[in-house]
């Protein structure tokens, strides 16, 4: 008999019950002793476990081992099936028939599998191969399930710059490169803006029991867009109908034409208001304004003017505001310098120098160019301030504040004012109510108009009190948020001069003497120095 893996066979004789052990050959697998004992236990054949184990180990050639002096009936060939934990594979092991026992056949094997509810992926070829060359106590894959083919989500590829958070490059000499900002995604008519690869639903599978296995749910996407854009009939390609500027907002693509002012914004143009981007080739003169729903780019200087952008404000030369300029951006503000101006940014602010200005940014404020100094005024950031030099050797009052969203700080101070004014108004009402009440307590009858005035004063006082209570609750919540803020920092990589005030949330630090290379952080209730 040709075999490789070890196996055993029950042998029945007149003088008792035996097991014949056939050791492995030619590098085959050793006998699984547990498989042997499990078989004997199921057949209720008694034996000495220790003696059997010792004799099996010692058997290097086919050996006949007596189990007991009793008698038993012949046993047919047995099929033992193990199904994998994922139910995707059924592996059979055949136990040789005893002497006088009946070998199995294909129909019986198929019947056994059916009895075990194994219905799918049965490998009849493997069964036939086994029957042609029986190898007992050997793993034979009798059935395999069909694996699930997982699909994939739909994927949209945008062929333009969608990240609007990139910052200008700093040259080796420390100056900021405003010539190659690459902040605006310009497109030409006919350009492909986006392509869609549709979702693949995948294919279901089956396990050996015939259960359907569903692929994971995938995401369906479509190309969403505004006006001036065309999507192909198959929904896979998006192109622009016009030249202009493209942006991605809430997974929707918009293209708007950029309005160009060829020279200055002045008497020759009047104020500029445009639903899109505006690029001014010259200066913005004092008293004029530029308002755009997108970005505003000024190649010249902004004087005492007003700039308002839904996106970014980029000033390639800077702003010389003469205490009249007001810049408000929904996103970032990038300027060569900022002097005597008010700036409010919904993103970060980057400049080479800031002088005597009020700059408020939701993100970082970075003044680290070639000059990199902040002198005079107020700089307020929702996250961090990075400068080279803060203040001046003249002791110029310079305030650097880091805390929660500046909009919340503004709300905090407005609430303080609202509470104070509400208390004053409530006090006036109470004085009037007290006057009327004294008269009523004395038994006086108030004229109808006075009684109406009295009732209105009472209702008004209640309303004012409710508004005060609501404002106080919000004020306390903002105060708690400010006190718990510990993430922000101020870094001065050069000199922090005497007279600079550092504020992180509600903690304050006054620079008493000139300091070099400082990092200010909040620890507990105080602002402290840390390593740069």
ABEGO torsion letter per residue (X at the ends): XBBABBBBBBBBBAAEBBBBBBBBBGGBBBBBAAAAAAAAAAAGBBBBAAAAAAAAAABABBBBBBABABBBBBBBBBBBBBBBAAGABBBBBBBBBBBGBBBBBAAAAAAAAAAAGBABGBBAAAAAAAAABBBBGBBBBABBBBBBBBBBBBBBBBABBABAABBBBBBAAGBBBAABAGABBBBBBGBBABBBBBBBAEBBBBBAAGBBBBBBBBBBBBBBBBBGBBBBAAGABBBBABBEBBBBBGGBBBBBBBBBBABBBBAAAEBBBBBEBBBBABBBBBGBBBBBABBBBBABBBBBBBBBBABBBBBAAEBBAGGABBBBBABBBBBABBBGBBBBBABBBBBABBBGBBBBBABBBBBABAAGBBBEEBBBBAABBBBABBEBAAGBBBBBBBBBBAAAAAAAAAAAAAAAAAAAAAAAAAAAAAAAAAAAAAGBBBBAAAAAAAAAAAAAAAAAAAAAAAAAAAAAAAAAAAAABAABBBBBABBBBBGBBBBBEABBBBBABBBBGBBBBBBEABBBBBBX
